[in-house]
Amino acid sequence: MGEAMSAVDVVFMPSVQGILRVSKNDSAIPLDLGFQNFNDLYPNIAGWLKRMETIPGYDNAYPPHWRE
């Protein structure tokens, strides 16, 4: 996300969040997918995710069952 959000941001964000969510699943942890220290390994992407989460309406679009 640069100065303004683009279509790429909108399309890419759910994919990244899905990968991160799945990588925390008990059955995925033994696979050692390399996402356990995501924020440390990929600080720019982690920062981008945080900025995307500040967009108005984000909370309304985030799947409620992913909050668990």
C-alpha positions in Angstrom: 0.0 0.0 0.0 1.6 3.2 -1.2 0.0 6.6 -0.9 -3.3 5.1 -2.0 -4.8 1.7 -1.9 -4.9 -0.2 -5.2 -6.6 -3.2 -6.6 -3.5 -5.2 -5.9 -3.7 -4.5 -2.2 -7.4 -5.6 -2.1 -6.7 -8.8 -3.9 -3.4 -9.7 -2.2 -4.4 -9.0 1.4 -6.9 -11.9 1.8 -4.4 -14.3 0.4 -1.7 -13.3 2.8 -4.1 -13.4 5.7 -5.3 -16.8 4.7 -1.8 -18.2 4.5 -0.9 -16.8 7.9 -4.1 -18.2 9.4 -3.6 -21.7 7.9 0.1 -21.7 9.0 -1.0 -21.4 12.6 -3.3 -24.4 12.4 -2.1 -27.3 14.5 -1.8 -29.6 11.5 0.4 -27.1 9.7 2.8 -26.3 12.5 4.8 -29.6 12.0 5.3 -28.6 8.3 7.4 -25.7 9.4 6.2 -23.4 6.6 8.3 -20.5 7.8 5.6 -18.2 8.9 5.8 -18.6 12.7 8.0 -15.4 12.9 6.3 -13.6 10.0 6.6 -10.1 11.5 10.3 -10.5 12.1 11.1 -12.2 8.8 8.9 -9.9 6.7 8.6 -6.6 8.5 7.6 -4.7 5.3 4.7 -7.0 4.6 3.7 -7.1 8.2 3.6 -3.3 8.2 1.5 -3.3 5.1 -1.0 -5.6 6.7 -1.2 -3.3 9.7 -1.8 -0.3 7.4 -4.5 -2.2 5.5 -6.3 -3.0 8.8 -6.8 0.7 9.4 -8.9 1.1 6.3 -12.5 2.2 7.1 -14.8 -0.8 6.8 -12.0 -3.3 7.4 -13.6 -4.7 10.5 -16.9 -5.2 8.6 -15.2 -7.2 5.9 -13.0 -9.4 8.1 -14.5 -12.9 8.6 -15.8 -13.2 12.2 -14.7 -16.8 12.5 -11.1 -15.7 11.7 -11.0 -13.6 14.9 -10.9 -16.7 17.1 
